Amino acid sequence: MNPNVCPTPDGRDSLGALIGMVRSEIVRAIESDLAAQGADLKFTQFHVLKRLAIFGPMSATELARAVDLDGGAMTRQLDQLETKGYLRRQPHEQDRRALRIELTEAGEALWRHLHESNVATLERAQRSLSAEEREQLHDYLGRVLTALRDKD
C-alpha cells in the first residue's frame, strides 16, 4: 500500500490511486527506456509521435485532444518536436486556415526505432498476468473509461 494515498475501508488503495500509480510507473519506465536509447524525448513528446505514427496526420486540435493537452502545451510540444526535425506542420487540404501535423522521415524512423521498446515496456508491465487476465484487464479498463465518458 502506498503511504501517500488514502486507502479504501478494506485497506487497499482506491481505484483512482491505483490507476494513477500504474500510469506514473509506465511513464517512468518509458522515459527510462527513451533515455537508454539516446532519444532526447519526454513521455508527452513520445506520446505525440506515437499518435501520429499510428493514426497519421491530424490537426493540432485533434492531436491535443488525443494526448490530453491544452492548446498552449500542445504548441510547445509541437515546437520542440519540429525543432528536433521529427514533425512538420503542413497546410490542411480542405481548410486553408488550419494546419495538419505529420511526421517527417526522421520522426517515422525514430518511431520505428522506439516502437519495439514501447511494446517491451508494456509487456513487462503485464508479465505477471496470463493472456486471459490481460484480456480481462483491458476489458475492465475499457468499460471504466466508457462509463466515465458517458455523460448520461
N, C-alpha and C positions, 0 to 999 in steps of 0.2 A: 504494500500500500504506500502511496506517495504521501509523505508528511505534510505537503503543502496544499493538499486537496481535502475538502470536507467529505468524509465518506458517507455512504448511504447508511440507513439504520442497521443493515446487516454487516457493516464494517468494510464493505467494498467501495472502491472508487465509483463515482457516478458514471453513467454512460458518457456524458459530455466530457468529463475529465479524462476518461479512458481514451476516447476518440482524440482528444487534444494531445494527450501524451504520445499516442501512436503516431499522429501526424508529425509531432516535433521530432520523434526519433527517425522517422522516414526522411524528413528534411535534413537532419543532421547526417544520416548515412549517405544520402545522395550528394550533399555538399562535400563530404569527406572523399567520396569516390571521384567527384569532379576535380578536387584539388590533387588527388593522387595521379590523375591522368593529365595534369597540367592544364586543365581547362579553367580559364580565368572567368568563372561564372558563379553566380549565386543561384539558389534554388529557383527564385522567381524568374530569372533570365532563362534558366534551363527549361522551366515550365512553358515560357513563351515559345521557345524554339520547338519544344515537343508538340505544342498545339499546332503550330504552323506546319511542322513536318507531317503530322497525322491528318490534319483537316485541310491543308492547303491555304492559299492566300485568303485574307479576310480584312475587314476594316479594323481600324484601331478600336472602335467601339465594340465590335464583336469580340475581338481578342481580349479587351479589358474585361468584358463580361465572362469570357471563358476561363480566365485566370484569376478572377475576382479582385481586380484592381480598379481604383478610381481613375478618372481621366488624367490627372496630373502625374500620378505614379506610373501609369502606362506610358505616357510620353517620355518620362525619364528612362524607363527600361528600354523603350524603342531607340531613344537617342544613343544610349550606351551600346546596345547591340548593333546599331547601324555604324557607329564609330569603329567597332571591332570588325566590321565587314561581314556580319552574319545575316543581316536582313537589309531590305531596301523598301522604301515607300514608292509606290507606283500610282499614277493616276488611275482612278476607278473607271472601268469601261463604260458604265451607264451613267454615272454621276460625276461630272467634272469637278464638283466641289469636294469630293471625297477622295481618299487615298486607300489603296489596297496594300497591305503589308505582306511581303513574301520573303522567303529565304533566298539568300544568294547561294552560289555554288559552294562557297566556303561554309555557309550555315548548314547546307544539306550534308556536306562532308563531315562536319562536326557532329551533326545529329547521328549519322551512321556510325561514327566512332563511339559516341556516348550511349547509343541505344542499348547495346548488349549489357553495359554496366548497369543501366537503369533496370533492365529486366532482372539481372542477377541480384540487385539490391532488394527488389520487391519479392524475389524468390526467397532470399534469406529471411525476410520478414515473416514469411509464411511456412518456414521449414518444419515447424512442429505440427502442422496441420495436414491431414490426409486430403486427397483430392476431393472427397465428398465434403469435408469440413470447409475447404476453400470455397466450394460452390455455395455452401450454406452461408458462409460469412458474406460473400459477395451479394447473395440474395437478400440477406437481412439488412446489410448496409444500404442497398438499393431501395428497399422498402422504407427504411427510415428516412432516406433522402427524399423519396417521393412524398411521404407523409408531411415532411417539413415544408416542401414546396407547394403542397396542396393548400390553397387559400380558403377552402370551404370550411 
